[in-house]
Amino acid sequence: MKTRPDQLLKVILIFTAVTMLAVWLPLIRGVMDGPSYEWGSSFLGKDFGGHGVAGDYWFVVAQALIALAIIYFGWRGARQPFHWLLLLWLGSSLVNAIYNAVKFPDDYRFKGDTMGLDVSLTWIAPLFWFVLTLLAIVWIVRDLRERTAQVMPPWTRRNTILMVLVFAVMPVQFYLLRSGGPGDLKDQQGVVLTIAQWILLNFAFASKRVQE
């Protein structure tokens, strides 16, 4: 019986979790920044956006629920429905990346106004998602063939402490994001803290053995 994911799965989980920051940031900032925070995304040509929790914020919440389910099941034994949720996330992201690269080659960019980021994704995104999806398919096929029983690791005191820290940073997070102006130092610190919070959440779900 397995009590931790293998090395290939760990790589897949790490890179997938990094991509989920594009959902975690607007999820948290929509609540904590309030109406001053404008966000937007698109899927197969359909635009989603809003200010704070207004507009299409439901789309962010739906993505976040899937993301949280993936990292929870992934770090805690990779049991079903992890396989299909992972394929849903990676497969839809790959299709969306190819669509955007073909339809909007000049406008398909990653922009982060707070950190001053503006990077073209026309070639990077489809290649990245293709490789990650291919690795996931390889792992899923191998895992299903082996049919090895997956055991969820016990929830320990360490997991509880890390989860408490995830919530403990929220007052500071709220202060920095709500009081900071667009792109100023407080806003940047709030974004960095939100990224750190997401990383901490992944560690909170994982057992100590998974991280070895």
C-alpha positions in Angstrom: 0.0 0.0 0.0 1.2 3.5 -0.8 1.3 6.2 1.8 2.9 8.9 -0.4 3.0 9.9 -4.0 5.9 8.9 -6.2 8.4 11.4 -7.6 6.6 11.9 -10.9 3.4 12.7 -9.1 5.2 15.1 -6.8 6.5 17.0 -9.8 3.1 17.1 -11.4 1.5 18.4 -8.2 4.1 21.1 -7.7 3.8 22.5 -11.2 0.0 22.2 -11.1 -0.2 24.0 -7.8 1.9 26.8 -9.2 -0.6 27.3 -12.0 -3.4 27.5 -9.5 -2.0 30.8 -8.2 -3.8 32.4 -11.1 -7.0 31.3 -9.3 -6.0 31.7 -5.7 -4.9 35.3 -6.1 -8.2 36.7 -7.5 -10.1 34.5 -5.0 -8.4 36.0 -2.0 -7.9 39.5 -3.4 -11.5 39.8 -4.6 -12.6 39.5 -0.9 -9.8 41.4 0.7 -9.1 44.2 -1.7 -12.8 44.8 -2.3 -14.2 46.7 -5.3 -10.9 48.4 -6.0 -9.5 45.1 -7.3 -10.2 44.4 -10.9 -9.6 41.0 -12.3 -10.2 39.1 -15.5 -9.7 35.8 -17.3 -11.0 34.0 -20.3 -11.9 30.5 -21.4 -12.2 29.6 -25.1 -12.9 33.2 -26.0 -15.4 33.8 -23.2 -14.3 36.6 -21.0 -14.9 36.6 -17.2 -14.1 39.5 -15.0 -15.3 41.9 -12.3 -14.4 44.1 -9.4 -13.9 42.5 -6.0 -16.5 39.8 -5.6 -18.8 41.3 -8.1 -19.3 40.3 -11.7 -18.2 36.7 -12.6 -16.6 36.0 -9.3 -18.6 32.7 -9.2 -16.2 31.5 -12.0 -13.2 32.1 -9.7 -15.0 30.3 -6.8 -15.8 27.3 -9.1 -12.1 27.1 -10.3 -10.9 27.4 -6.7 -13.0 24.5 -5.5 -11.6 22.3 -8.2 -8.1 23.4 -7.4 -8.5 22.8 -3.7 -9.9 19.3 -4.3 -7.0 18.5 -6.6 -4.3 19.5 -4.2 -6.1 17.9 -1.2 -6.6 14.6 -2.8 -3.2 14.8 -4.6 -1.1 15.4 -1.5 -3.2 13.0 0.7 -2.9 9.7 -1.2 -3.9 10.6 -4.7 -7.1 8.6 -4.4 -10.1 9.0 -6.7 -11.5 11.3 -7.9 -8.0 12.9 -8.1 -7.2 11.4 -11.5 -10.2 12.8 -13.3 -10.0 16.2 -11.5 -6.4 16.5 -12.5 -7.2 15.6 -16.2 -10.0 18.1 -16.1 -7.8 20.9 -14.9 -4.8 20.2 -17.2 -6.8 19.2 -20.2 -9.1 22.2 -20.2 -6.0 24.4 -19.6 -4.2 22.9 -22.5 -7.2 23.4 -24.9 -7.6 27.0 -23.6 -3.9 27.7 -24.1 -4.0 26.4 -27.7 -7.1 28.4 -28.5 -5.7 31.6 -27.2 -2.4 31.1 -28.9 -4.1 30.6 -32.3 -6.8 33.2 -32.0 -5.0 35.9 -30.1 -1.3 35.5 -30.6 -0.5 39.1 -29.9 -2.8 39.6 -26.9 -2.2 36.3 -25.2 0.0 37.5 -22.3 0.4 37.2 -18.6 0.0 40.5 -16.9 0.5 41.3 -13.2 0.0 45.0 -12.7 1.1 44.8 -9.0 4.4 43.3 -9.8 4.8 44.9 -13.3 4.7 41.7 -15.2 3.9 41.4 -18.9 5.0 38.2 -20.6 3.9 36.7 -23.9 2.3 33.2 -23.5 1.8 32.4 -27.2 4.5 29.7 -27.3 5.2 29.2 -23.6 1.7 28.3 -22.4 0.7 25.6 -25.0 4.1 23.9 -24.6 4.0 24.0 -20.8 0.4 22.7 -20.6 1.2 20.0 -23.2 4.2 18.6 -21.3 2.4 18.8 -17.9 -0.7 17.0 -19.3 1.4 14.4 -21.0 3.2 13.7 -17.7 -0.1 13.4 -15.9 -1.5 11.0 -18.5 1.7 8.8 -18.1 1.3 8.8 -14.3 -2.5 8.1 -14.4 -2.1 5.2 -16.9 0.6 3.7 -14.8 -1.3 4.2 -11.5 -4.5 2.6 -12.9 -2.6 -0.3 -14.2 -0.8 -1.0 -10.9 -4.1 -0.7 -9.1 -2.2 -0.1 -5.9 -4.3 0.7 -2.8 -3.9 4.3 -1.9 -3.8 5.1 1.8 -4.6 8.6 3.0 -1.9 9.6 5.5 -3.0 10.5 9.0 -3.8 14.1 9.9 -1.1 15.0 12.4 -0.4 17.8 14.8 2.0 19.2 12.2 -0.8 19.4 9.6 -3.0 21.2 12.1 -0.3 23.8 13.0 0.3 24.6 9.3 -3.4 24.9 8.6 -3.8 27.3 11.5 -1.0 29.4 10.1 -2.8 29.5 6.7 -5.7 31.2 8.5 -3.6 33.2 11.0 -2.0 35.3 8.2 -5.4 36.5 7.0 -5.7 39.6 9.3 -2.3 40.9 8.0 -3.3 39.9 4.5 -6.5 41.9 4.8 -4.7 44.9 6.2 -2.1 45.0 3.4 -4.5 44.4 0.5 -7.3 46.6 1.7 -5.2 49.6 2.8 -2.7 49.4 0.0 -3.2 51.2 -3.3 -2.8 49.5 -6.7 0.9 48.5 -7.2 2.2 50.2 -4.0 4.4 48.5 -1.4 1.5 47.3 0.8 -0.2 45.8 -2.2 2.9 44.0 -3.3 3.5 42.7 0.2 -0.1 41.5 0.3 0.4 39.6 -3.0 3.6 38.0 -1.8 1.9 37.0 1.5 -1.0 35.5 -0.6 1.4 33.5 -2.7 3.2 32.3 0.5 -0.2 31.3 1.9 -1.0 29.1 -1.0 2.4 27.4 -0.7 1.8 26.9 3.0 -1.7 25.4 2.3 0.0 22.8 0.0 2.4 21.9 2.8 -0.5 21.7 5.3 -2.3 19.1 3.2 0.8 17.0 2.7 2.2 14.6 5.2 5.8 14.8 6.3 6.7 11.7 4.3 5.4 13.2 1.1 7.9 16.1 1.4 10.9 13.8 1.8 
